Amino acid sequence: MKAKNPGPQLMDCEICGKKTVHDFSLDLDEKLNKLRTWTCHHCKNRISTPDGKFEPN
């Protein structure tokens, strides 16, 4: 049974502090701790989120 994808979610960007929609559908690899990358809609900063933790690239 597959886990349901949460889809786009509103979260705070830790770079610019604004709320933006992050699409968590980009699971790259389970070996990479379910690393996901997205681009903030406001500051356009690409961020990697291993299990929801924000880290600037």
ABEGO torsion letter per residue (X at the ends): XBBBBAEBBBBBBAAAGBBBBBBAABBABAAAGGBBBBBBAAAGBBBBBBGGBBBBX
